[in-house]
Amino acid sequence: MALQKRRQEVVSAGVGTLLPVFVEEASGAIIKDADGNQLIDMGSGIGVVTIGHTNEGVVEAVSNQVAKLTHTLFTVAPYEPYVRAAELVCAHAPGAHKKKAAFFNSGAEAVENAVKIARKATGRTEIAVFDHSYHGRTNLTMAMNFKMHPYGTGFGPLAGSVHHAPMSYPFRDAEGMTGEEAASRAITYLEKRVGASQIAALFIEPIQGEGGFVVPAPGFLRTLQEWTRANGIVLVADEVQSGMARTGKWFASEWEEGFEPDLITVAKGIAGGLPLSGVVGRAEIMDAAHAGGLGGTFGGSPVAVAAGVAVMEQYESGDWLARAIQIGELIEGRLAAMKNNYPLIGDVRGKGAMQAIELVEPGTKNPNPQATEALMKHCHQNGVLILNAGTYNNVIRFLPPLAISDELLHDALDVVATGLAKLS
């Protein structure tokens, strides 16, 4: 294809591509390529267009904003949509405490700023994260990731003062291990290896993203919170992938009763495809940063926050959260039936419209990345865009736009089932 040749001439080889197609347009849950082919998007641009491709409200808000004001740095001359976006995200973040927010461009940038805020608030330096976690592609966030390849291979030396603790992974933990026991294991490690008094922040994905949609056992998050509060540690929920209506709640943190993180990082589904991220949390912690300490040229740009307002106001007033639950029930039901028929599936897990299957060698828990790759190829060849994940490259994740119809969902899952049947 001529476009592929042009790409190879000028685009870095380091920018890989999953599919050898060029997308020209998209709507709802359907994307169309330059050759006129249509694909059912079961990835939402890796969780970005949660509200659907080219959502009418987002398109209108962006068009109106571009016509009025394209850009001015908020820290130089502010504008109302930034304030409105902050009001919305603060209103819906978990916890009754007063909250404040700041906006940036990418998920990794939000995570880095959460680190800065926590360090300033506590006067401490060390950062704790979890096995199988993913936090970004910047130097600091690469150090926070669990899996080195492909995110950090050859890009070192990476940032220091980052410590990895064992995660609650019900499918791979000892049978019967509770969330409280898994949390105690992590806490013991951090107290012995780092020292609680040295830790500025503990970062946890309430549902891991790139790590394979791992849902920790009940009690894990709440037990971590008890420990961080007792030791003056800022607890940060990285909800870049799991937040913003994806799981059927505004934030996946809400699924654990009583869990109220101090700070939350957001991105992906917040702005319908526009580059916007943020940190929201306890006002006294957010205010620890001095004036001028947070910001960036394009952070919270007028166009991006206008899109964010359009998305969040729709989440607030519409049936999007309920639809995420419906989608989750449909997908989970279909995947559970497949698990009964195909021993390649070792585990089905997720919340709402954030579901996954972990593929194994039948009769074992040994990861099966070969089958995962083959299933992805089958789906792509048959018009369904799916994504993999997981430390062992053996997880297929399903995070479709909430605008998808039941009919399209069943069509996509029929293709998955056919692929599993062939592999079995």
Beta strands, then each sheet from edge to edge (+ up, - down):
strand 1: 23-27
strand 2: 30-33
strand 3: 38-41
strand 4: 99-104
strand 5: 126-130
strand 6: 162-165
strand 7: 199-204
strand 8: 234-238
strand 9: 263-266
strand 10: 277-282
strand 11: 345-351
strand 12: 354-359
strand 13: 384-385
strand 14: 387-389
strand 15: 395-398
sheet 1: 1+ 2- 3+ 13+
sheet 2: 4+ 10- 9+ 8+ 7+ 5+ 6+
sheet 3: 11+ 12- 15+ 14-
end
